[in-house]
């Protein structure tokens, strides 16, 4: 049963992979096309895409919108940014910081605080693993350098367990779901829609929620730096649309749940849980957000998840509040 559920969710992620919904070709009077790389998830960017609000907002500027994806995680979306295949995308702050260590032409322009209620570490109900400390000597599925990897390391630190005491199975989110369902790993550091799917529809229980081990992770919105330099006015419009989408989701939870059933192929019970997570509005990256990012940056280096600190302040685009 659990395997079929995760395969269905995986199919929803893979459906249309690489497909692009492109507005009609730009005319000579309107040559700009904004390419947005999206992930299949309940974030405000997905709401903007599904409700068509960004297209309407930018139509007044004669700007076309192209939705590129879905990407399975931030890492491949960041590669698309580097390759000039998209202009804007979304990811976790831990994964985004990792992408800033090199010379990537990527900048952060918005930050969405995370309440820590929508991700964590799960085990199967029949497992004898009761706490994070019990993970010593076990294998945990994580996505390398992303949210899963970060969460596990943070949880082990809080529990006083050496990070090296746990074996990591570096898998994509989809492969992690299948490996967990088949019993090929002992636990899973899960996030996005996989976390609630495992708990509601699957034979799984949580041993540590992100809020319980002090996760500093958040959602960030990133832009290809040259694009931001060429079209700085667009970021304010995009951010305002994201904020309105977040407000809509909080004010229309039942309708948002129906949206996730249709778009993400979730069961009504999972979709309802997703719709009831706290969904803060994205904000410009100000001093408060920079402090949080730099604290996470230092922790990632100290935990050896990063080889050196990322020059975060060199990769921030100011957008008026």
PyMOL commands that set and color helices and strands:
alter all, ss='L'
color gray80, all
select helices_A, chain A and resi 2-14+44-51+53-59+74-82+93-99+132-135+147-159+163-165+173-181+192-200+210-213+225-230+232-251+253-264+268-275+287-302+312-315
alter helices_A, ss='H'
color red, helices_A
select strands_A, chain A and resi 20-22+33-39+64-71+88-92+106-112+120-124+139-142+167-170+187-190+204-209+219-224
alter strands_A, ss='S'
color yellow, strands_A
deselect
rebuild
show_as cartoon
